[in-house]
Structures are given as C-alpha cells and as structure tokens.
Amino acid sequence: SPLERTLAVRLGIPIYGCDPDLLALGSKSGSREVFREAGLAMAEGYENLRDEGDVADALVQLKASNSGLARAVVKLNEGFSGEGNAVMRFNGAPDGAALTTWVKERLPRISFAAKGMGWDQYRGKIAEMGAIVEAFVEGDIKRSPSVQFRITPAREVEAISTHDQVLGGEGEQVFLGCQFPADDDYRLTIEAEGRKAAAVLCERGVLGRFGIDFISVKDGKDWRHYAIEINLRKGGTTHPQIMLQFLTDGRYDPESGLFFAPGGRPRYYYASDNIESERYRGLTPQDLMDIALKHGIHFHQATQKGVVFHLIGALSEFGKLGAVCVGESRAESRRLYDEMITILDRESAGS
C-alpha cells in the first residue's frame, strides 16, 4: 500500500512487493492492456469503462459484433475472487437500433456473482473503480487454470506453480478452491503463455509474487487458452502452495510443472478456503483435530500425505474452514478432500 511504501522509505527497508504506482497493471483493464502487449489471446471485450453508460455501450457493441453471443461478463476493475463480476444474458435480444434500449432496460437486472449485491450498489462501484465487459467464454469442457510467478529484485522471472481453479457461484465466477498442479494437458502451455505477460510486467518494474488466470476450452484434442486477469498479489492459490513447501520441504520443478518431496516423489493437492456448512457451527478447533485423528485423515509427516486444516478460527461461529489435501496423485488428493467432507458432515450431523 502507499502507507507501507512510505514507511519502508523512511526506515530504509526494501519491500519485496509491487510498487503501489503499478497496481493498475493488475486491474481488469490493466490486465487486458498487458495481455494485448504480450500477444496473448483474450475474450473479445472492452476495458477502461467509467460508468454504467460505458458498460451499456460496450455490451451493445459486443453483441452487435457477434450475433450469436449468448452471455457477457461485466467485471469491476478492482473486484477479487470473482465477486465483482456480473453476467448479462442476451436471450431474446433484438437486432439493430432496438438493441441499445433493450440492454439499458435489462442492465439493472443483471445477475451478480456476489450475494446480496444490487444494481444501485454495483453501478456505484463501476463509477468508483471502473469496469470491463467481456464475451462469456462458452464451452462444453472448460477449465480455469492459473499460473503463479515471482519477479526477483535481480529482475528474474520465476515460475512457481500452476493450478486448476475450482469456481462456483453465478456463471462459475467465484473462486472456491484449487487443484495443484494444473492438468498435464496444458500446464506447461499456460506457464509459457503466462511468462509472456510476466516479461511485460518485469519491464514495467513489477516485483514479487503474482498470478495470471486463464479460461481453457477443449476443442477436439486441443485446448484454447484465453488470458483473463492478472492478480498482482498473493492470491487464493498462494497459501496452499506455501503450506505444501513447509510441510514437505520439497521443491517445485518448472520444467515439469510438478512438485517433488525430498524423496523424489511428486505431491499433489486439492485445496479450498471456502468449506462451509451450518452443521459445522459449534465445532471447536479441538473437535476438528479429534475428528481428523479419529479417522486418520490428518497430515502424516512420515508419508507426507493427508489433510491440513486452516482458517479454523471461523469454524465455531460461522461453520467455515479451509483445508489442503495432499496426495501422491490428483486423484488421491481429490479423494482425500471428498472423504474429509463426508467425515465432517457425518460427525457434525448430531451436533
């Protein structure tokens, strides 16, 4: 933040993070500009929209240029975890001059990803922070991978992980969790594509960790990748990846896109910071540990596999927690997650 920068300057201590003056590069509009400079494929759309009038005009232009477009996404410039997104459906939209009136009439009834969001609040946020409009990327088989980098003080770009993001909510716009690493079919491809944008960010002076999100659609045997946004910060995938490193003392290999434990065997995980149920309310952190030990799902240092819980301070009051489920394969890590949910649901059923 600007205040942290001021403090660092006064103390003469460097910050391993992005200069606040460069944070606009990580906004939705800034991301599209960086992707365009880097030559990455993007969804058709418009950036730097200042108010609801700009948004309406962009939706009209987008639909007019693609008569078959079924949905578009409006994204707040500074929205995060997908909760600044809203989906416009073009069902029954007319052609020609009538389209403008049709869009303006339906814009207040757009579908919001964030719970409790209304149009008056949303358009206020558009005026406050700006927005973009993009075509909704459709596909029968669709994934949301991301790649994480860091830029060192020596101006070196290092790839540090890839993930398949788990999304939910309206139009699957909200981040719920992730699976590491991203699918074998494309993880090295998105790492290479992401590196192009990372090089642009490096030239602009960005420092520290950041992530780049994609939407990937299977087209026959191949995948088409669309760059979606840059997160110039530690994101939802950062915490589980750091947990894996400290739990195992292993290393990430950017050549293969895999993480190896000290014994040389790869480790995978399925993680979520959004596990929530009314039935979990009233459970204490000690109850959670007892349940994990009773069923043997806790992380075992000897095997370097199992479940590690976090965010447990919110468990008793809100029924919410996070977990990282570490296994020797994608299938095993997902199985551990499903088993954990089944156990928690069963153990909390009578609470």
C-alpha positions in Angstrom: 0.0 0.0 0.0 1.1 3.6 -0.3 1.5 3.9 3.5 3.7 0.7 3.6 5.8 2.2 0.9 6.2 5.5 2.9 7.2 3.6 6.0 9.7 1.5 4.1 11.3 4.6 2.6 11.6 6.3 6.0 13.1 3.1 7.5 15.3 2.5 4.6 14.0 -1.1 4.3 13.1 -2.5 0.8 9.7 -4.2 0.3 9.5 -7.4 -1.7 6.3 -6.5 -3.4 4.7 -4.4 -6.1 5.0 -0.6 -6.0 1.5 0.9 -5.4 2.0 3.1 -8.5 2.0 -0.1 -10.6 -1.1 -1.8 -9.1 -3.3 -0.6 -12.0 -1.5 -3.2 -14.1 -3.3 -5.8 -12.1 -6.8 -4.3 -12.5 -9.1 -5.9 -15.0 -8.5 -3.1 -17.5 -4.7 -3.1 -16.9 -4.6 -6.9 -17.3 -6.2 -6.6 -20.8 -3.7 -4.0 -21.8 -0.8 -6.1 -20.6 -2.2 -9.2 -22.4 -2.6 -7.3 -25.6 1.0 -6.0 -25.4 2.2 -9.6 -24.7 0.3 -11.0 -27.6 -1.9 -13.3 -25.5 -5.4 -14.5 -26.7 -8.2 -12.8 -24.8 -12.0 -12.9 -24.8 -13.4 -10.2 -27.0 -14.2 -7.2 -24.9 -13.7 -3.6 -23.8 -11.8 -2.0 -20.9 -11.5 1.3 -19.1 -15.3 1.7 -18.8 -16.1 4.6 -16.5 -19.8 4.4 -15.7 -23.0 2.5 -16.5 -23.4 4.3 -19.8 -20.0 3.0 -20.9 -20.9 -0.5 -19.8 -24.2 -0.4 -21.7 -22.5 0.8 -24.8 -19.8 -1.9 -24.6 -22.5 -4.6 -24.2 -24.3 -3.3 -27.2 -21.2 -3.2 -29.3 -20.1 -6.7 -28.2 -23.5 -8.2 -29.1 -23.7 -6.3 -32.3 -20.3 -7.6 -33.4 -21.3 -11.2 -32.5 -24.9 -12.0 -33.2 -24.5 -15.5 -31.7 -23.2 -14.2 -28.3 -25.3 -15.7 -25.5 -23.7 -14.1 -22.5 -21.3 -11.4 -21.5 -19.5 -10.6 -18.2 -19.2 -7.2 -16.6 -16.2 -7.1 -14.2 -15.3 -4.4 -11.7 -11.7 -3.2 -12.1 -10.8 -4.0 -8.5 -13.0 -7.0 -7.9 -11.4 -10.1 -6.5 -12.3 -13.8 -6.2 -14.9 -13.2 -9.0 -17.3 -11.4 -6.6 -17.1 -8.2 -8.6 -18.5 -10.0 -11.7 -22.0 -9.9 -13.1 -23.4 -11.9 -16.1 -25.6 -10.4 -18.8 -27.7 -12.9 -20.8 -28.8 -11.9 -24.3 -31.8 -14.2 -24.5 -34.4 -12.5 -26.7 -32.1 -9.6 -27.6 -33.3 -7.7 -30.7 -31.1 -6.7 -33.7 -30.4 -3.2 -34.9 -31.2 0.0 -33.1 -33.6 -1.6 -30.6 -30.7 -3.4 -29.0 -29.5 -0.3 -27.2 -32.8 0.2 -25.5 -33.1 -3.5 -24.7 -29.7 -3.6 -23.0 -30.3 -0.4 -20.9 -33.6 -1.8 -19.7 -32.1 -5.1 -18.6 -28.8 -3.9 -17.2 -30.3 -3.3 -13.7 -31.5 -6.9 -13.7 -28.0 -8.3 -14.5 -27.0 -11.5 -12.5 -24.5 -10.7 -9.8 -21.9 -13.2 -8.5 -21.7 -11.6 -5.1 -24.5 -12.5 -2.6 -26.7 -9.5 -1.7 -25.4 -7.3 -4.5 -27.9 -4.9 -6.1 -27.8 -2.7 -9.1 -27.6 0.6 -7.2 -24.6 -0.6 -5.2 -23.0 -2.2 -8.3 -23.3 0.9 -10.6 -21.8 3.0 -7.7 -18.8 0.7 -7.7 -18.5 1.0 -11.5 -18.3 4.8 -11.1 -15.8 4.4 -8.3 -13.3 1.9 -9.8 -14.3 1.4 -13.4 -15.0 -1.9 -15.2 -14.6 -4.1 -18.3 -17.0 -6.0 -20.4 -16.0 -9.4 -22.0 -17.7 -12.1 -24.0 -18.5 -15.0 -21.8 -16.2 -17.9 -22.9 -18.5 -20.8 -23.7 -17.5 -24.5 -23.9 -18.7 -28.0 -23.1 -15.3 -28.8 -21.5 -14.0 -25.8 -19.8 -11.3 -25.2 -17.1 -10.0 -22.2 -15.2 -6.2 -22.7 -14.8 -3.8 -20.2 -13.3 0.0 -19.8 -13.2 1.9 -18.1 -10.5 5.2 -16.3 -10.9 7.6 -14.1 -8.9 9.9 -11.4 -10.1 13.1 -11.2 -8.0 15.0 -8.0 -7.2 17.5 -9.2 -9.8 14.7 -8.8 -12.4 14.4 -12.6 -13.0 11.0 -14.1 -13.7 10.5 -17.4 -11.9 7.5 -19.8 -12.4 6.5 -21.1 -9.0 3.2 -23.1 -9.6 0.2 -23.8 -11.8 -3.3 -24.6 -10.6 -6.8 -25.6 -11.9 -9.1 -23.3 -10.1 -12.4 -24.5 -8.6 -15.1 -21.9 -9.4 -18.7 -21.6 -8.3 -21.5 -19.1 -7.9 -23.3 -17.2 -10.7 -21.8 -18.3 -14.1 -19.0 -20.0 -12.2 -17.3 -16.7 -11.5 -16.4 -17.1 -7.8 -13.1 -18.7 -6.6 -13.8 -21.6 -4.2 -10.5 -23.5 -4.2 -7.8 -25.1 -6.4 -6.1 -28.2 -7.5 -2.3 -28.4 -7.9 -0.7 -28.7 -10.4 -2.8 -27.8 -13.4 -3.8 -30.6 -15.8 -1.0 -32.4 -17.6 -2.5 -31.5 -21.0 -1.8 -27.8 -20.6 0.1 -26.8 -17.5 3.4 -26.2 -19.4 1.5 -24.3 -22.1 -0.1 -21.8 -19.7 3.2 -21.4 -17.9 4.8 -20.5 -21.3 1.9 -18.1 -22.2 1.9 -16.6 -18.7 5.6 -15.9 -19.0 5.0 -13.6 -21.9 2.8 -11.4 -19.8 5.3 -11.7 -16.9 8.0 -10.4 -19.1 5.9 -7.3 -19.8 5.3 -6.8 -16.1 9.0 -7.2 -15.4 9.8 -4.5 -17.9 7.3 -2.2 -16.2 9.0 -2.7 -12.8 6.8 -5.1 -11.1 8.4 -7.0 -8.2 7.3 -10.0 -6.1 4.5 -12.7 -6.4 1.6 -12.5 -8.8 -0.8 -14.9 -10.7 -2.3 -15.0 -14.1 -5.7 -16.6 -14.7 -6.9 -18.3 -17.9 -10.0 -19.9 -19.2 -9.2 -23.0 -21.2 -11.7 -24.7 -23.6 -11.2 -28.1 -25.1 -11.6 -28.0 -28.9 -11.3 -31.6 -30.2 -8.0 -32.9 -28.9 -6.5 -29.4 -28.3 -7.1 -26.7 -25.7 -7.7 -23.0 -26.5 -6.5 -20.7 -23.7 -7.8 -17.2 -23.0 -6.0 -14.9 -20.6 -8.4 -13.5 -18.1 -6.7 -11.4 -15.4 -3.5 -10.6 -13.5 -3.5 -10.7 -9.7 -0.6 -8.5 -8.6 -0.7 -10.0 -5.1 -0.6 -13.3 -3.2 -3.9 -14.9 -4.3 -6.0 -17.9 -3.2 -3.5 -20.3 -4.6 -0.5 -18.9 -2.6 -1.4 -20.1 0.9 -1.8 -23.9 0.0 1.4 -23.8 -2.1 3.4 -22.3 0.7 1.9 -24.8 3.1 3.0 -27.7 0.9 6.5 -26.3 0.8 6.8 -26.0 4.5 5.1 -29.3 5.3 7.4 -31.4 3.0 10.5 -29.2 2.5 10.1 -30.1 -1.2 10.7 -28.1 -4.4 8.8 -27.0 -7.5 10.3 -28.0 -10.8 9.2 -25.5 -13.6 10.5 -27.8 -16.3 7.9 -30.5 -15.5 5.4 -28.3 -13.6 5.5 -30.8 -10.7 6.3 -30.5 -7.0 8.7 -33.1 -5.6 9.1 -34.2 -2.0 12.6 -34.7 -0.7 12.3 -38.5 -1.5 11.8 -37.6 -5.2 8.1 -38.5 -5.5 5.7 -35.9 -6.7 3.0 -34.4 -4.4 -0.4 -33.0 -5.5 -3.1 -31.2 -3.5 -6.7 -30.2 -3.6 -7.4 -27.1 -1.5 -10.3 -24.9 -0.5 -10.6 -21.9 1.8 -14.4 -21.9 1.4 -15.6 -25.1 3.1 -18.8 -24.1 4.9 -21.9 -25.7 6.5 -24.4 -24.7 9.1 -23.8 -28.1 10.7 -20.2 -27.2 11.4 -21.2 -24.3 13.7 -20.4 -25.0 17.3 -17.4 -27.3 16.4 -14.2 -26.2 18.1 -10.7 -26.4 16.6 -10.0 -29.2 19.1 -13.1 -31.1 17.9 -11.8 -30.8 14.4 -8.4 -32.2 15.4 -10.0 -35.1 17.2 -12.2 -35.9 14.2 -9.1 -35.9 11.9 -7.1 -38.1 14.2 -10.0 -40.5 14.8 -10.4 -41.2 11.1 -6.7 -41.0 10.3 -7.0 -38.3 7.6 -4.6 -35.8 9.2 -1.3 -35.0 7.5 1.3 -37.7 8.3 4.9 -36.4 8.3 6.2 -39.9 7.6 4.2 -40.4 4.4 3.9 -36.7 3.6 0.2 -37.1 2.8 -3.1 -36.2 4.4 -5.3 -33.2 5.3 -4.1 -29.9 6.9 -6.8 -27.5 8.1 -6.5 -23.8 8.3 -8.9 -20.8 8.9 -10.2 -22.8 11.8 -10.8 -19.6 13.9 -14.0 -19.2 11.8 -15.2 -22.7 12.4 -17.3 -22.5 15.6 -19.0 -19.2 14.9 -19.5 -19.4 11.1 -19.1 -23.1 10.3 -16.4 -22.2 7.8 -12.8 -23.5 7.4 -10.1 -24.3 4.9 -8.2 -27.4 4.1 -5.2 -28.6 1.9 -5.4 -32.3 1.0 -2.0 -33.6 -0.1 -1.6 -36.9 -2.0 0.6 -38.7 -4.5 -1.7 -38.0 -7.4 -4.5 -35.7 -8.5 -7.0 -38.5 -7.9 -5.7 -39.2 -4.4 -5.8 -35.6 -3.4 -9.4 -35.2 -4.6 -10.4 -38.5 -2.9 -8.9 -37.1 0.4 -11.0 -34.0 0.0 -14.2 -35.8 -0.7 -13.5 -38.2 2.2 -12.8 -35.3 4.6 -16.2 -33.6 3.6 -18.0 -36.9 4.1 -16.5 -37.4 7.6 -17.1 -33.8 8.7 -20.7 -34.0 7.6 -21.3 -37.3 9.4 -19.5 -36.3 12.6 -21.4 -32.9 12.8 -24.8 -34.4 11.9 -25.7 -34.8 15.6 -24.0 -31.6 16.9 
